[in-house]
Amino acid sequence: MAGILRAREHDAKVVPIELFFDLVYVFAITQLSHLLLGHLGPAGAAQTLLLTLAVWWAWMYATWTTNYCDPDHPAMRLTLAGMMLAGLAMAAAVPQAFGARALWFAAAYVALQVGRSAVVAIAARNTPNGHLFRLILIWHTVAALLWIGGALAGGTVQVALWVAALAAEYAAPWHGYRLPFLRRSSTAQWTIDGAHMAERCQLFVILALGESILIIGLTLADGDHLSAATVAAFAVAFLTSMAMWWVYFDRTAEAAAEKIAASADPGRLGRSAYTYGHIPIVAGIIVTAVGDELAIAHPLAATTAGTVLTVLGGPILFLAGHAAFHRAVFGDLPTGKFTAIAVLAATGLAALLVPSLLPPLALAIMAAVVVGAVALQDRRPPARGAVMPG
């Protein structure tokens, strides 16, 4: 495996095999949104959240892997091909991950995490980061027992073991993959290419927004009767997606990429701002896509709790995630986003208390107006003496 590790004297670039790899996750995002749409209740939301966290974690570790390793190296291309196959199986199992295909999902996820970790641990065994990759392999191997055990047990035990597995995997980077009798790893030792990490996460946000555009188009195409309200909901849903894109990409994305690229500790920002900080951003886009489908299909129907929590809850999640991302990178809190969150939350509470007050179309309009207002506010020049992001 000579030469599989990236040289750090040159900026790492996203290459075609990485984009090809991402196609699996287009399917995975579609599966997750359809799972939530079909199970709009507390249990369905909890299951979708758990599976979303697993899918994101599998993709995120692949991103860290191609940050350290040259994806165009033959051994790495074969590894990515194997990861794509396992990822496709994992995504296919999502609708029945808590039923008949629990073992299918768990086995595919374990194959992704443990298989990839083993390849990188072997490739980097004689490098300064070799110790880190061995720790990661141990953590994923231990978590694999919980994933497989939960799938075999089923029911409440499955949920408990899978939650424990995810909790262990998500906590591991935060405390440096600490293990008994072995020294922990510090983010200062995680010599990542910050610009590559930022670009990869930007691409995943595009994938999630692409799913929302796909759902908007398909829902309109499947409609038997195109009423004025349906067309209006279609246009509003598109404007919401556009506003989300604007909030994320207009200024913050590029400024954050420059910030992590110039950071003395890019591993810390890669962990906090991208590995963890993008979770609510992506989840918010997925939830919003479900709300868009409901609003377009039934724009003037009676408002249900599921409609409120998706049409308004998705943008709330997105804005909260973007505020946390901004805080992690730039160190300040964008107060305008919290005002927007409060407005959406108050609207949602009113709709829940008086369901006849606001139909789904009205909720969608409110979401588009609020997220659009945030995008416009972000375009305003900073006050005198203020520092622009980046």
Secondary structure in CASP SS format (residue, H / E / C, confidence):
PFRMAT SS
TARGET T0000
AUTHOR 0000-0000-0000
METHOD secondary structure of the structure
MODEL  1
M C 1.00
A C 1.00
G C 1.00
I C 1.00
L E 1.00
R C 1.00
A C 1.00
R C 1.00
E C 1.00
H C 1.00
D C 1.00
A C 1.00
K C 1.00
V C 1.00
V C 1.00
P H 1.00
I H 1.00
E H 1.00
L H 1.00
F H 1.00
F H 1.00
D H 1.00
L H 1.00
V H 1.00
Y H 1.00
V H 1.00
F H 1.00
A H 1.00
I H 1.00
T H 1.00
Q H 1.00
L H 1.00
S H 1.00
H H 1.00
L H 1.00
L H 1.00
L H 1.00
G H 1.00
H C 1.00
L C 1.00
G C 1.00
P H 1.00
A H 1.00
G H 1.00
A H 1.00
A H 1.00
Q H 1.00
T H 1.00
L H 1.00
L H 1.00
L H 1.00
T H 1.00
L H 1.00
A H 1.00
V H 1.00
W H 1.00
W H 1.00
A H 1.00
W H 1.00
M H 1.00
Y H 1.00
A H 1.00
T H 1.00
W H 1.00
T H 1.00
T H 1.00
N H 1.00
Y H 1.00
C E 1.00
D C 1.00
P C 1.00
D C 1.00
H C 1.00
P H 1.00
A H 1.00
M H 1.00
R H 1.00
L H 1.00
T H 1.00
L H 1.00
A H 1.00
G H 1.00
M H 1.00
M H 1.00
L H 1.00
A H 1.00
G H 1.00
L H 1.00
A H 1.00
M H 1.00
A H 1.00
A H 1.00
A C 1.00
V H 1.00
P H 1.00
Q H 1.00
A C 1.00
F C 1.00
G C 1.00
A C 1.00
R C 1.00
A H 1.00
L H 1.00
W H 1.00
F H 1.00
A H 1.00
A H 1.00
A H 1.00
Y H 1.00
V H 1.00
A H 1.00
L H 1.00
Q H 1.00
V H 1.00
G H 1.00
R H 1.00
S H 1.00
A H 1.00
V H 1.00
V H 1.00
A H 1.00
I H 1.00
A H 1.00
A C 1.00
R C 1.00
N C 1.00
T C 1.00
P C 1.00
N C 1.00
G H 1.00
H H 1.00
L H 1.00
F H 1.00
R H 1.00
L H 1.00
I H 1.00
L H 1.00
I H 1.00
W H 1.00
H H 1.00
T H 1.00
V H 1.00
A H 1.00
A H 1.00
L H 1.00
L H 1.00
W H 1.00
I H 1.00
G H 1.00
G H 1.00
A H 1.00
L H 1.00
A H 1.00
G C 1.00
G H 1.00
T H 1.00
V H 1.00
Q H 1.00
V H 1.00
A H 1.00
L H 1.00
W H 1.00
V H 1.00
A H 1.00
A H 1.00
L H 1.00
A H 1.00
A H 1.00
E H 1.00
Y H 1.00
A H 1.00
A C 1.00
P C 1.00
W C 1.00
H C 1.00
G C 1.00
Y C 1.00
R C 1.00
L E 1.00
P C 1.00
F C 1.00
L E 1.00
R C 1.00
R C 1.00
S C 1.00
S C 1.00
T H 1.00
A H 1.00
Q H 1.00
W C 1.00
T C 1.00
I C 1.00
D C 1.00
G H 1.00
A H 1.00
H H 1.00
M H 1.00
A H 1.00
E H 1.00
R H 1.00
C H 1.00
Q H 1.00
L H 1.00
F H 1.00
V H 1.00
I H 1.00
L H 1.00
A H 1.00
L H 1.00
G H 1.00
E H 1.00
S H 1.00
I H 1.00
L H 1.00
I H 1.00
I H 1.00
G H 1.00
L H 1.00
T H 1.00
L H 1.00
A H 1.00
D H 1.00
G C 1.00
D C 1.00
H C 1.00
L C 1.00
S C 1.00
A H 1.00
A H 1.00
T H 1.00
V H 1.00
A H 1.00
A H 1.00
F H 1.00
A H 1.00
V H 1.00
A H 1.00
F H 1.00
L H 1.00
T H 1.00
S H 1.00
M H 1.00
A H 1.00
M H 1.00
W H 1.00
W H 1.00
V H 1.00
Y H 1.00
F H 1.00
D C 1.00
R C 1.00
T H 1.00
A H 1.00
E H 1.00
A H 1.00
A H 1.00
A H 1.00
E H 1.00
K H 1.00
I H 1.00
A H 1.00
A H 1.00
S C 1.00
A C 1.00
D C 1.00
P H 1.00
G H 1.00
R H 1.00
L H 1.00
G H 1.00
R H 1.00
S H 1.00
A H 1.00
Y H 1.00
T H 1.00
Y H 1.00
G C 1.00
H C 1.00
I H 1.00
P H 1.00
I H 1.00
V H 1.00
A H 1.00
G H 1.00
I H 1.00
I H 1.00
V H 1.00
T H 1.00
A H 1.00
V H 1.00
G H 1.00
D H 1.00
E H 1.00
L H 1.00
A H 1.00
I H 1.00
A H 1.00
H C 1.00
P C 1.00
L C 1.00
A C 1.00
A C 1.00
T C 1.00
T C 1.00
A H 1.00
G H 1.00
T H 1.00
V H 1.00
L H 1.00
T H 1.00
V H 1.00
L C 1.00
G H 1.00
G H 1.00
P H 1.00
I H 1.00
L H 1.00
F H 1.00
L H 1.00
A H 1.00
G H 1.00
H H 1.00
A H 1.00
A H 1.00
F H 1.00
H H 1.00
R H 1.00
A H 1.00
V H 1.00
F H 1.00
G C 1.00
D C 1.00
L C 1.00
P C 1.00
T H 1.00
G H 1.00
K H 1.00
F H 1.00
T H 1.00
A H 1.00
I H 1.00
A H 1.00
V H 1.00
L H 1.00
A H 1.00
A H 1.00
T H 1.00
G H 1.00
L H 1.00
A H 1.00
A H 1.00
L H 1.00
L H 1.00
V C 1.00
P C 1.00
S C 1.00
L C 1.00
L C 1.00
P C 1.00
P H 1.00
L H 1.00
A H 1.00
L H 1.00
A H 1.00
I H 1.00
M H 1.00
A H 1.00
A H 1.00
V H 1.00
V H 1.00
V H 1.00
G H 1.00
A H 1.00
V H 1.00
A H 1.00
L H 1.00
Q H 1.00
D H 1.00
R H 1.00
R C 1.00
P C 1.00
P C 1.00
A C 1.00
R C 1.00
G C 1.00
A C 1.00
V C 1.00
M C 1.00
P C 1.00
G C 1.00
END
